[in-house]
């Protein structure tokens, strides 16, 4: 039996995943989606790095960290699939 071509994203742990990666997507599409998420997380962290954190609210910082975590986890999941695709069989 062939495994499903769809792999769930892992950033949000739930019984029924809503966001899936198509393991058969072209490598450039997997890369572009990973790069977009990693770039967004990087820009978010760069923005935060240029702010005075002494004035930051703890709730806001937790929300920013959660957003960055989700973006980075999604990017890592996409890069994992890309890595599997690029390995010689």
C-alpha positions as CSV (number, residue, x, y, z in Angstrom):
1,X,0.0,0.0,0.0
2,X,1.3,3.4,-1.0
3,X,1.5,6.1,1.7
4,X,-0.8,9.0,1.4
5,X,0.7,11.8,-0.8
6,X,-0.5,14.3,1.8
7,X,1.5,15.0,5.0
8,X,0.0,17.1,7.8
9,X,1.8,20.2,9.0
10,X,3.1,19.7,12.6
11,X,3.0,23.2,14.1
12,X,-0.6,22.6,15.4
13,X,-1.2,19.3,17.1
14,X,-4.7,18.1,16.4
15,X,-6.6,14.9,15.6
16,X,-7.7,16.0,12.2
17,X,-5.1,18.1,10.3
18,X,-6.4,20.9,8.2
19,X,-3.2,22.0,6.5
20,X,-1.4,19.3,4.4
21,X,1.7,19.2,2.3
22,X,1.5,17.4,-1.0
23,X,4.6,15.2,-1.1
24,X,4.3,15.1,-4.9
25,X,4.5,18.9,-5.3
26,X,7.3,20.1,-7.5
27,X,10.5,20.8,-5.5
28,X,10.5,24.5,-6.5
29,X,7.0,24.8,-5.1
30,X,8.0,23.2,-1.8
31,X,11.0,25.4,-1.6
32,X,9.1,28.6,-2.4
33,X,6.5,27.9,0.3
34,X,9.2,27.1,2.9
35,X,11.2,30.2,2.0
36,X,8.1,32.4,2.3
37,X,7.4,31.2,5.8
38,X,11.0,31.4,7.0
39,X,11.3,34.9,5.5
40,X,8.1,36.0,7.2
41,X,9.4,34.7,10.6
42,X,12.8,36.3,10.0
43,X,11.2,39.7,9.2
44,X,9.0,39.4,12.3
45,X,12.0,38.7,14.5
46,X,14.0,41.5,12.9
47,X,11.2,43.9,13.6
48,X,11.0,42.8,17.2
49,X,14.8,43.0,17.5
50,X,14.6,46.7,16.7
51,X,12.1,47.5,19.4
52,X,12.6,48.4,23.0
53,X,11.6,45.2,24.7
54,X,11.5,46.8,28.2
55,X,8.2,48.4,27.0
56,X,6.8,45.2,25.5
57,X,3.8,43.5,26.9
58,X,4.3,39.9,27.9
59,X,1.1,38.8,26.2
60,X,2.2,40.5,22.9
61,X,5.7,38.8,23.1
62,X,4.1,35.4,23.6
63,X,1.8,36.0,20.6
64,X,4.7,37.1,18.5
65,X,6.7,34.0,19.5
66,X,3.8,31.7,18.7
67,X,3.4,33.2,15.2
68,X,7.2,32.8,14.6
69,X,7.0,29.2,15.9
70,X,4.2,28.3,13.5
71,X,5.8,29.9,10.5
72,X,9.2,28.2,11.3
73,X,7.7,24.8,12.0
74,X,5.7,25.0,8.7
75,X,8.9,26.0,6.9
76,X,10.8,23.1,8.5
77,X,8.0,20.6,7.5
78,X,8.2,21.8,3.9
79,X,12.0,21.5,3.9
80,X,11.7,18.0,5.3
81,X,9.5,16.9,2.4
82,X,11.8,18.7,0.0
83,X,14.7,16.8,1.5
84,X,13.0,13.5,1.1
85,X,12.3,14.3,-2.5
86,X,15.9,15.2,-3.2
87,X,17.4,12.1,-1.7
88,X,18.4,9.4,-4.2
89,X,16.3,6.3,-3.9
